[in-house]
């Protein structure tokens, strides 16, 4: 980790989101945009963070601290532009010995590699670095300007640009970095608000640095990576780009996605080698799929672990606390919650297993449920190794089914079953010879009356 500081601007209200939720707390791939930015900075080796929020946005600060507990949180009292927002974090950067990066809480696609490239430019002697990108359509973006020696000399907003400047396609992402807190302090203190909005723009720091003879450089990125999210539409675009990135990573690491565009990952989904994922699978937070496992179509998994060679689905749901050991099988229309299935255990269809342990090579028949909730508290079910639970059985927790025990189909089990025992709880079957024929005959007679 370097002694760099990331100042993350997160004070925007996000009025175009049409939401009561602060903009940076909207989620992409299962976590907030703010969390993505903070994790990117940390992954690039940035050791310190300062988060700038607006008045009354304590929830944003709390969300940031949940990701980076030692971050400092500052409030921008009056929203008077990006330089004003950075000034709010003066208590952090004025004492910073290392580089200072200014990031934005609504750019969740920024990659650690790009942040490292920025730090590399600073280490190579730059005083100020701007992340720029080539835009096929630069409309609306500030353009990066260079002098005759190809030195970055300023940033021109489109509304102020000449026709020749508007023809430029190298654009400003808004993200920039400074050699040190002293460099930033010296420049930001000279930024004025002589513009139509009367605001203080951080982009003015580039021209000021150039005029002082400081080294100003550009680190190139792509437009997707520095996409800012300001609306629900842009949020969906960012989600799509993030999912494409996560799918590509999974496949590059050895997983097979039959229809990648239909699989949705969370940012922390871990997928091993030789994993097969069929179409229309959703991974919530906290899922690990070990080598050689198969996730069949139309499954939903969250906060679960799928062991090596295990098979899930199709149409299965793994809820939080589920762990499948090697070779375990969970079939169609099965829901598992807070349960452990040991090696080779099978729960193949139409079953609910909750708050339970299923032993090695146990077999759970169709329609079985663990009745784990009595209306007040949850209770556990223990099913031993090699046990066989017949179809349409109800196991009333707390209850233990011993190793090798056999539960007859249709049973309601409310007492512990010893190992290798047979447990039944059925009403006696009664057959009345000729009853159906007599009933049909009587009904037909009634119809003729």
C-alpha positions in Angstrom: 0.0 0.0 0.0 1.2 3.5 -0.8 0.7 6.6 1.3 -1.7 7.9 -1.3 -5.0 9.4 -0.3 -8.3 9.1 -2.3 -10.7 11.9 -1.8 -14.0 10.5 -3.0 -16.7 13.1 -3.9 -20.1 11.7 -2.9 -22.2 14.8 -2.0 -24.3 14.8 -5.2 -28.1 14.6 -4.6 -28.7 12.8 -7.8 -32.0 14.5 -8.6 -32.1 12.8 -12.0 -32.3 9.4 -10.3 -35.8 10.4 -9.0 -35.0 8.6 -5.7 -35.0 9.1 -2.0 -31.8 7.2 -1.9 -28.6 9.2 -2.4 -27.2 8.6 -5.8 -23.9 6.9 -4.8 -25.9 4.3 -2.7 -27.6 2.9 -5.7 -26.2 -0.6 -6.4 -24.4 -2.3 -9.2 -23.5 -6.0 -9.1 -24.9 -6.2 -5.5 -23.1 -3.3 -3.9 -23.2 0.5 -3.9 -21.4 2.6 -6.4 -19.5 4.2 -3.6 -18.3 0.8 -2.4 -17.0 0.0 -5.9 -14.9 3.2 -5.9 -13.5 2.6 -2.4 -12.6 -1.0 -3.2 -10.9 0.1 -6.5 -8.8 2.6 -4.6 -7.8 0.0 -2.0 -7.0 -2.6 -4.7 -4.7 -0.1 -6.4 -2.7 0.2 -3.2 -4.2 3.5 -1.9 -4.1 3.3 1.8 -6.2 6.3 2.9 -9.6 7.6 2.0 -11.7 10.7 2.6 -15.3 10.8 1.7 -17.1 14.1 1.0 -20.8 14.0 1.6 -23.6 16.6 1.6 -25.5 17.9 4.6 -27.9 15.3 6.1 -26.2 12.5 4.2 -24.9 10.5 7.1 -26.1 7.3 5.5 -23.5 7.8 2.7 -20.8 8.3 5.3 -21.9 5.2 7.1 -21.9 3.2 3.9 -18.4 4.3 3.1 -17.1 3.4 6.6 -18.7 0.0 6.3 -16.3 -0.6 3.4 -13.3 1.4 4.6 -13.5 1.7 8.4 -10.6 4.1 8.8 -11.9 6.6 6.2 -12.5 10.2 7.2 -15.9 11.7 6.4 -16.3 15.4 5.6 -19.4 17.5 4.8 -19.6 19.9 1.9 -22.0 22.4 3.4 -22.7 24.5 0.3 -22.5 22.7 -3.1 -20.4 25.2 -5.0 -18.6 23.0 -7.5 -16.0 20.2 -7.6 -13.2 22.3 -6.2 -15.4 23.4 -3.3 -16.2 19.7 -2.6 -12.5 18.9 -2.5 -11.8 21.8 -0.2 -14.2 20.2 2.3 -11.7 17.4 2.7 -8.8 19.8 3.4 -8.4 18.3 6.9 -7.3 15.1 5.1 -5.2 16.2 2.2 -3.4 19.2 3.7 -1.4 16.8 5.9 -1.0 14.1 3.2 2.6 13.2 2.5 1.9 11.1 -0.6 -0.2 11.5 -3.7 -3.8 12.7 -3.6 -6.4 11.3 -6.0 -9.8 12.9 -6.5 -12.3 10.2 -7.4 -16.1 10.3 -7.8 -18.6 8.1 -6.0 -20.7 7.7 -9.1 -18.0 6.2 -11.4 -18.2 2.5 -10.3 -16.5 1.0 -13.3 -13.0 2.6 -12.7 -10.4 -0.2 -12.6 -7.5 -0.6 -10.1 -5.1 -0.9 -13.1 -6.0 2.7 -14.2 -5.5 4.1 -10.7 -2.1 2.4 -10.6 -1.2 3.9 -14.0 -2.1 7.4 -12.5 0.1 6.7 -9.5 2.9 5.6 -11.8 2.8 8.9 -13.7 3.1 10.7 -10.4 6.1 8.5 -9.4 7.7 9.3 -12.7 7.7 13.0 -12.0 4.2 14.4 -12.9 2.7 17.0 -10.5 -0.8 16.6 -11.8 -2.4 13.8 -13.8 -5.8 13.8 -15.5 -7.5 10.6 -16.6 -8.6 11.2 -20.2 -10.4 9.1 -22.8 -11.1 9.1 -26.5 -14.8 9.6 -27.2 -16.5 8.6 -30.5 -19.0 11.3 -29.7 -17.4 13.9 -27.4 -20.5 16.0 -27.1 -21.0 17.3 -23.5 -17.5 16.5 -22.3 -14.7 18.8 -21.5 -11.8 18.6 -24.0 -8.1 18.2 -23.0 -5.9 20.9 -24.5 -2.2 20.6 -25.3 0.5 23.1 -26.2 2.9 22.9 -29.2 5.1 20.5 -27.2 2.2 18.2 -26.4 2.0 19.2 -22.8 -1.4 19.2 -21.1 -2.2 22.9 -20.8 -5.9 23.0 -19.8 -9.4 21.7 -19.9 -12.0 23.5 -22.0 -15.7 22.9 -21.2 -17.7 22.4 -24.4 -19.9 25.5 -23.9 -16.7 27.6 -23.8 -14.8 25.8 -26.6 -14.0 27.1 -30.1 -15.2 25.0 -33.1 -11.6 23.7 -33.4 -11.6 22.7 -29.8 -15.0 21.0 -30.1 -13.6 18.9 -32.8 -11.1 17.3 -30.3 -12.0 13.8 -29.1 -9.7 13.4 -26.2 -12.0 14.2 -23.2 -11.8 14.8 -19.5 -13.1 12.1 -17.2 -13.0 14.5 -14.2 -10.7 12.2 -12.3 -7.3 13.7 -11.4 -4.4 13.2 -9.1 -1.8 15.5 -7.5 1.8 14.7 -6.4 1.1 15.6 -2.8 -1.4 17.4 -0.5 0.8 20.5 -0.7 0.5 20.5 -4.5 -3.3 20.3 -4.3 -3.5 22.9 -1.6 -1.4 25.3 -3.6 -3.5 25.0 -6.7 -7.0 24.7 -5.2 -6.5 27.9 -3.2 -6.1 29.9 -6.4 -9.2 28.5 -8.2 -11.8 31.2 -8.6 -15.5 31.2 -9.4 -15.6 33.6 -12.3 -18.1 31.7 -14.4 -21.8 31.7 -15.2 -22.7 29.5 -12.3 -20.4 31.1 -9.8 -18.9 27.8 -8.9 -15.4 26.6 -8.2 -14.2 24.0 -10.8 -11.4 21.6 -10.0 -10.6 21.4 -13.8 -9.2 24.9 -13.5 -6.3 23.4 -11.6 -4.8 22.1 -14.8 -4.3 25.5 -16.4 -3.0 26.9 -13.1 -0.5 24.0 -12.8 0.6 24.5 -16.4 1.1 28.2 -15.9 3.3 27.5 -12.9 5.5 25.2 -14.9 4.4 22.1 -13.1 4.4 18.8 -15.0 0.8 18.0 -16.2 0.1 14.6 -17.8 -2.7 12.4 -19.0 -3.4 8.8 -18.2 -5.5 7.2 -20.8 -8.6 5.2 -20.1 -11.7 4.2 -22.0 -15.1 5.9 -21.9 -16.8 2.9 -20.3 -14.5 2.8 -17.4 -15.1 6.4 -16.4 -18.8 6.5 -17.1 -20.6 8.6 -14.6 -24.0 7.5 -13.4 -26.6 10.3 -13.1 -29.9 8.6 -14.0 -31.6 5.2 -13.8 -30.8 4.7 -17.5 -27.1 5.2 -17.0 -27.3 3.0 -13.9 -28.6 0.1 -16.1 -25.9 0.8 -18.6 -23.2 0.6 -15.9 -24.8 -2.6 -14.6 -24.6 -4.1 -18.0 -20.9 -3.2 -18.4 -20.1 -4.5 -15.0 -21.8 -7.8 -15.7 -20.0 -8.2 -19.0 -16.7 -7.6 -17.1 -17.6 -10.2 -14.4 -18.7 -12.7 -16.9 -15.5 -12.3 -18.9 -13.4 -12.8 -15.7 -15.3 -15.9 -14.8 -14.7 -17.4 -18.2 -11.0 -16.4 -18.3 -10.5 -18.2 -15.0 -11.9 -21.4 -16.4 -15.7 -21.4 -16.0 -18.1 -22.2 -18.9 -21.1 -19.9 -19.2 -23.5 -21.4 -21.8 -25.3 -18.2 -22.3 -23.2 -15.5 -20.7 -25.6 -12.6 -21.3 -28.2 -14.4 -19.1 -26.0 -14.9 -16.1 -25.8 -12.2 -13.4 -23.0 -12.1 -10.9 -22.4 -10.0 -7.7 -19.2 -8.2 -7.4 -17.9 -10.8 -4.9 -19.0 -14.0 -6.7 -16.2 -16.5 -6.7 -16.3 -19.2 -9.4 -13.7 -21.9 -9.8 -12.3 -23.9 -12.7 -14.4 -26.2 -14.8 -17.6 -24.9 -13.4 -20.5 -25.1 -15.7 -23.2 -22.4 -15.5 -26.3 -22.9 -17.6 -28.6 -20.0 -18.7 -30.6 -17.7 -16.5 -28.7 -18.0 -13.2 -28.5 -15.2 -10.6 -25.8 -15.0 -8.0 -26.6 -12.8 -5.0 -23.9 -11.6 -2.6 -21.5 -14.0 -0.9 -21.5 -17.0 -3.3 -18.6 -19.3 -3.9 -18.7 -22.1 -6.5 -15.9 -24.6 -6.2 -14.1 -26.4 -9.1 -16.1 -28.7 -11.2 -19.5 -27.8 -9.9 -22.6 -27.4 -12.1 -25.3 -24.7 -11.8 -28.2 -25.6 -14.0 -30.6 -23.2 -15.5 -32.9 -20.8 -13.7 -31.2 -21.0 -10.2 -30.8 -18.2 -7.6 -28.0 -18.4 -5.1 -27.0 -16.0 -2.3 -24.5 -16.3 0.6 -23.9 -19.9 -0.1 -21.1 -22.3 -1.0 -21.3 -25.0 -3.7 -18.6 -27.6 -3.2 -16.5 -29.3 -5.8 -18.5 -31.4 -8.3 -21.8 -30.5 -6.7 -24.8 -30.0 -8.9 -27.6 -27.4 -8.3 -30.8 -27.1 -10.2 -32.5 -26.5 -12.5 -34.9 -24.1 -10.8 -33.3 -24.3 -7.4 -32.8 -21.6 -4.7 -29.9 -21.6 -2.3 -30.5 -19.1 0.5 -28.1 -17.6 3.0 -26.1 -20.1 5.1 -26.3 -23.0 2.6 -23.2 -25.2 2.1 -23.0 -28.1 -0.3 -20.1 -30.5 0.2 -18.3 -32.3 -2.6 -20.7 -34.1 -4.9 -23.9 -33.0 -3.2 -27.0 -32.7 -5.4 -29.8 -30.2 -5.2 -32.4 -30.7 -7.9 -35.4 -28.8 -9.4 -37.7 -26.8 -7.3 -35.7 -27.3 -4.2 -35.0 -24.5 -1.6 -32.2 -24.8 0.9 -31.6 -22.3 3.7 -29.0 -22.3 6.5 -28.2 -26.0 5.9 -25.2 -28.2 5.3 -25.4 -31.1 2.8 -22.5 -33.4 3.3 -20.6 -35.3 0.6 -22.9 -37.1 -1.8 -26.1 -36.1 -0.2 -29.1 -35.8 -2.5 -32.1 -33.5 -2.4 -33.4 -33.9 -5.9 -36.8 -32.3 -6.2 -39.7 -30.3 -4.7 -38.2 -30.0 -1.2 -37.5 -27.4 1.4 -34.5 -28.0 3.8 -34.0 -25.2 6.3 -31.8 -25.0 9.5 -30.6 -28.6 8.9 -27.6 -30.9 8.5 -27.9 -33.7 6.0 -25.3 -36.4 6.4 -23.1 -38.0 3.7 -25.0 -39.9 1.0 -28.4 -39.3 2.7 -31.3 -39.2 0.3 -34.2 -36.8 0.7 -37.3 -37.7 -1.2 -39.6 -35.4 -3.2 -42.0 -33.1 -1.3 -40.1 -33.4 2.0 -39.9 -30.3 4.3 -38.1 -29.5 7.5 -40.6 -27.7 9.7 -38.1 -25.4 11.3 -40.2 -22.5 12.5 -42.8 -22.8 15.3 -44.0 -19.2 15.0 -41.5 -18.0 17.6 -38.1 -19.5 17.0 -36.2 -21.6 14.5 -35.2 -25.2 15.3 -32.7 -27.6 13.7 -33.1 -30.9 12.0 -30.2 -33.4 12.0 -30.3 -36.2 9.3 -27.6 -38.8 9.6 -25.3 -40.4 7.1 -27.0 -42.7 4.6 -30.5 -41.9 5.9 -33.4 -42.2 3.5 -36.3 -39.8 3.9 -39.3 -40.9 1.8 -41.3 -38.6 -0.3 -43.9 -36.2 1.1 -42.5 -36.3 4.7 -42.6 -33.6 7.2 -39.8 -33.4 9.8 -40.9 -31.4 12.8 -37.8 -29.7 14.3 -36.0 -30.1 16.6 -35.6 -33.6 15.5 -32.7 -36.1 14.7 -32.8 -38.8 12.1 -30.1 -41.3 12.9 -27.5 -42.8 10.5 -29.0 -45.2 8.0 -32.6 -44.6 9.3 -35.5 -45.0 6.9 -38.5 -42.6 7.0 -41.6 -44.0 5.3 -43.2 -41.8 2.6 -45.9 -39.5 3.8 -44.8 -39.5 7.4 -44.9 -36.7 9.9 -41.8 -37.2 12.2 -41.8 -35.3 15.5 -39.6 -37.6 17.5 -36.0 -38.6 17.1 -35.4 -41.7 15.0 -32.6 -44.1 16.0 -30.0 -45.2 13.6 -31.1 -47.9 11.1 -34.7 -47.7 12.3 -37.8 -47.4 10.2 -40.2 -44.6 11.2 -43.8 -44.4 10.0 -46.7 -42.2 10.9 -49.6 -43.0 8.6 -53.2 -43.5 9.2 -54.2 -47.1 8.5 -55.3 -47.6 4.9 -58.9 -48.9 4.4 -60.3 -50.3 1.2 -64.1 -50.7 0.8 -64.8 -53.2 -2.0 -67.3 -52.0 -4.6 -67.8 -48.6 -3.0 -66.9 -46.6 -6.1 -69.2 -48.6 -8.4 -72.1 -48.2 -6.1 -71.6 -44.4 -5.9 -71.4 -44.1 -9.7 -74.6 -46.2 -10.1 -76.5 -44.0 -7.6 -75.4 -40.8 -9.2 -76.4 -42.0 -12.7 -79.8 -43.0 -11.3 -80.3 -39.6 -9.8 -79.6 -37.9 -13.2 -82.4 -39.8 -14.9 -85.0 -38.7 -12.4 
